[in-house]
Every structure is written in structure tokens, then in C-alpha cells.
Amino acid sequence: MAPVIASKSLTLSRDLPLDSGQALAGVQIAFETYGELAEDRSNAILICHALTGDQYVASNHPITGKPGWWERMVGPGKVVDTNRFHVICANVIGSCMGSTGPASNAADGQPYAMRFPVITIRDMVRGLVGLLDELGIERLHTVIGGSMGGMQALSLAANWPERAARVLAIATTARHSAQNIAFHEVGRQAIMADPNWRGGDYYGAETAPDAGLAVARMAAHITYLSEEGLTEKFGRNLQDRDKKSFGFDADFQVESYLRYQGSGFTQRFDANSYLYITRAMDYFDLAEEHGGKLANAFAGSRARFCVISFDSDWLYPTAQSRHIVHALNAAGAPVSFVELSAPFGHDSFLLDVPALDRVMKGFIDG
């Protein structure tokens, strides 16, 4: 069970209304900032993280000690240049790195656990907008997000159209498909089938549902990669042996890799948060939120958009990005679109793809 850690944190001054009809009081938002905020507050960039991400976009992770998940992109002189821009990255509500979530204490002083209300992507963005309000930032220079972060960027543009001048959505979708929901359900069931889950009430116990969470991570991680990438990296190579064991140990390198990914994930993430965040992603459907027509979501937008997909991404394939672009065109919103070639699958937005750097920098600086 991952410990709750936050660097910067503030408590929202107003209750946070949720799509479920409930509200959260005393919501804490944990965040990191990089670069100086201009006197006129015009140079703020909000970066939204993906499902298993956090606020440590360009600083070492306090649990793993690893560099920030987008350190190659964010920093002095980099694509998101902190010599020019004030960059904000916040942990979404429902997560486990300091923002209010299932591991947080409720009014009775005990962890919410499964008493935490089911949330949506729009609820997460309400929390981010609340943070911007507390920081006195009325309009962002750019909001950026990949994967679930892209959903947040699109949601902000649709529901708070005055809050961002530029919207950069990468490797994302306007709604979760049946296949996406199916993969998430496998992960949730793995967690809930773990006897150490205890109906979500494992906080303070000696054991947590780490085995179930590890399996969930393994299943999800497969969707972030491409067949080409897996074949090139692992093929059918055996792991630390000359022949098959004729057993169920990790004979193949790819099996060992997935087990490593699953085990490491349990050290930095909370199983209940995984349940809540994947459910929020499954509920995401911008068209449904706006009368059943995606173009309606962007009808009042005052932003410029850039949508980026990758040819090897089968989790959120290019067709889903094109669907967003067509809706933006129908709404009369200025949008640029590019499909980039990369062998890494969905995770391409996190890895070294020089073409992505060029497109992003051109859009942010333009």
C-alpha cells in the first residue's frame, strides 16, 4: 500500500460538487510548480497527468526516487520551457499522492475507503479549476495532457471554455470504448478478488491487496505498449535460463518484465484509487455530457487546439483523435492535428519521440 505523500498542498475554500450529486468538503489538492508566474499571470501552463501519474512531472518521485514522468519535456530550455512559463501539475482527486481520495480521512477521522464517492473526469477538472481559483489564475496559456490527462484537457475546454487559450490533447479520446472499459474491469476484478482487499477497508492492516493491484497493472501495461515494441524488446527470449522450465515461473523475458512492473507499482499506488480512477475514465463521454453530440462540447470554446495521436497506439487509436478533430471543425474551433509514427504504442507520449517535441513546442510557442 503506497503511503500518502504531498509536497505542496492547499485546501479548496469551497465544497466541491460532483457529477453524482454529492459534494466533497475540505478537498485537498497536492501540486508541484516550476518556473515563475508572471505579474499578469498570463504564462501559466497546466499539465494534467495520466491514470497512474502524479504531480511530480519534472521532479524526483518521493517514493521511487525516479525522475519526473515528463522531465524530458519540462524544464529550463525544454519543450515546456520553465524559463518562460509557470508550470502547474496537480494530483487529481481520487488519487493517492496527496489530493483527497479513498485513503484520505473522512469527517469521522477514518479513511474514506469505499465510502469515497464515485467521481468523473469532470469532477477531477473541477478540482483543478478550484486550484487555479485559489492560485488566482483566471486563464491558462496552455493546458496539456496525454491519455487521461488529455481527457482532462478536453473536459476543461468543454466545460470551462474561458480558462485556457490553448489545448494540447495527446494520445487520448473523447469517450472510453467498450474495449477500454473491458480492460479496466479485468483490473478492478483482480483487485477486488484479492482477499486482502477486505471490501476496501485495508488501511492500517498489515497487508494490502498488492497481488490484485499488481495483476491489474500488468494487464493495463500491456495496453500501453505495441506488439512491435514488445517483439523488438523481448521477442520469445527466455529469462535467465537456457531452456523452458516446464513450470509456471517467468520463463520468458516479457513475463519477468510484467511481473516487475506489477510489483513496483504496488509500492507507489493505492488499490482503491485504481478502482476509482479507472471508473472515472470509463464514465468519460464528452458527447453524452453535451446532448449527445461531441461538437456541442466545443461550441463555446475560445481556445486553439492541437490533437496528437500515434500510429502504434491501439488503446486510443488515431481514429478516436480524428473524431475529436472532426467535432472541433464542426464547432468552428481552430485545430491542428498530426499522427506521429512511433513504435512504442500508447506510451509514446512519455518516451523519446523527437517529432512530438517539435509539434508541442511549435504549438505552445506559436
C-alpha positions, 0 to 999 in steps of 0.5 A: 500500500503506497503511503500518502505523500504531498509536497505542496498542498492547499485546501479548496475554500469551497465544497466541491460538487460532483457529477453524482450529486454529492459534494466533497468538503475540505478537498485537498489538492497536492501540486508541484510548480516550476518556473515563475508566474508572471505579474499578469499571470498570463504564462501559466501552463497546466499539465494534467497527468495520466491514470497512474501519474502524479504531480511530480512531472519534472521532479524526483518521485518521493517514493521511487526516487525516479525522475519526473514522468515528463522531465524530458519535456519540462524544464529550463530550455525544454519543450515546456520551457520553465524559463518562460512559463509557470508550470502547474501539475496537480494530483487529481482527486481520487488519487493517492499522492496527496489530493483527497481520495479513498485513503484520505480521512473522512469527517469521522477521522477514518479513511474514506475507503469505499465510502469515497464517492464515485467521481468523473473526469469532470469532477477531477477538472473541477478540482483543478479549476478550484486550484487555479481559483485559489492560485488566482489564475483566471486563464491558462496559456496552455493546458496539456495532457496525454491519455487521461490527462488529455481527457482532462484537457478536453473536459476543461475546454468543454466545460470551462471554455474561458480558462485556457487559450490553448489545448494540447490533447495527446494520445487520448479520446473523447469517450472510453470504448467498450474495449477500454472499459473491458480492460479496466474491469479485468483490473478492478476484478483482480483487485477486488478478488484479492482477499486482502482487499477486505471490501476496501477497508485495508488501511492500517492492516498489515497487508494490502491487496498488492497481488490484485493491484499488481495483476491489474497493472500488468494487464493495463501495461500491456495496453500501453505498449505495441506488439512491435515494441514488445517483439523488438524488446523481448521477442520469445527470449527466455529469462535467465535460463537456457531452456523452458522450465516446464513450470509456471515461473517467468520463463520468458523475458516479457513475463519477468518484465510484467511481473516487475512492473506489477510489483513496483507499482504496488509500492507507489499506488493505492488499490482503491484509487485504481478502482476509482480512477479507472471508473472515472475514465470509463464514465468519460463521454464528452458527447453524452455530457453535451446532448449527445453530440461531441461538437456541442462540447466545443461550441463555446470554446475560445481556445486553439487546439492541437490533437496528437495521436500515434500510429502504434497506439491501439488503446486510443487509436488515431481514429478516436483523435480524428473524431475529436478533430472532426467535432472541433471543425464542426464547432468552428474551433481552430485545430491542428492535428498530426499522427506521429509514427512511433513504435512504442504504442500508447506510451509514446507520449512519455518516451523519446519521440523527437517529432512530438517535441517539435509539434508541442513546442511549435504549438505552445510557442506559436 
